[in-house]
């Protein structure tokens, strides 16, 4: 639901970079979204096309690289991969998990003309 | 929509300095700008002013001081920045590494808010819940108790109307309403602006009542000490599983309308089991605004947090 606000933030960074580095046409915007970031990639793509219209990124493709969610299982004392926050440890079934990665939302790189 | 800040039809609006009664508007008019372009609220001129300033300050900032500022903020692209500039200007390479968090700007303003709250010795809570869980009613009840011992203020977030702020002000506690328009959450900039319109609350407690929504407010840091998530028994015990991000981000879960538990077959133990799957360290409290059950416990919990801040300050001094 907040994908629109996130896209506005992305465009702020892109326009900021465009001024600093003097470019005027962005072809691709590449994001890294963690599996636990709570962002829906499809909604993100739709919102981005709306927010990017009539800017340096008008018509640019939004590429999304998903990174895995990782958690430390206190019962197994090991790092495990989880797809969602309320999942149990895939090894032992415990819910005593501390999320260690997968919440990130980063603007990785831009492909420009 | 304005590309700079997302404003336009959905522009968030913040009440002018109206807290308990009209104590004189714009007491914050000390021009304590942080070099940002959003601070300048001058009634009807706000939008024009903001945009003129935004153009000036953006170009100015980024031509002269931006690099220093960016370094100071420890952004992830610092090391690659010089290389990136060369890439764009001198070679045919068309890929620019950015490596910045999407919420960089919000997080920076939230950090500034947090520093400001710390300077003012202020304890700040971000109250989150779904619509109708009883945030405002709970707040009204708790404020009656807390205002006896502390300076208290409230920032109220809603899409529309200032009904909630009016309800708070009726208790004699200053409140500022932020209307987010089409926005579904409060962000750090809205809180910064609203805080300036509250009377001084040094060594007091500030409650930020977020927009009723268990999804988006989880992602937006406002500069608070912690989030308190409120959910009510009629919503069902599996709410933490349905909206895990918010329960993971909160330090305290308040189960409101506990007097209705038998009527709606609410299984408290099951709710605890679910929430601990998401957040093993979350504290839990039962409250009923209607019967008053648990309100004193909640106030005691809040005072305990305030005491912790005072002690930390004492140590710092």
Interface residues (C-beta under 8 A of the other chain):
Chain A: X1 X2 X4 X5 X6 X8 X9 X10 X11 X12 X13 X15 X16 X17 X19 X20 X21 X22 X23 X27 X31 X36 X37 X38 X51 X54 X55 X84 X85 X86 X88 X95 X96 X98 X99 X104 X105 X106 X107 X108 X109 X110 X111 X112 X113
Chain B: X1 X3 X4 X5 X6 X58 X59 X62 X66 X76 X84 X85 X88 X89 X94 X95 X96 X97 X98 X99 X100 X101 X102 X103 X104 X105 X106 X183 X184 X185 X187 X213 X215 X216 X218 X219 X220 X240 X241 X244 X245 X248 X274 X276 X277 X278 X280
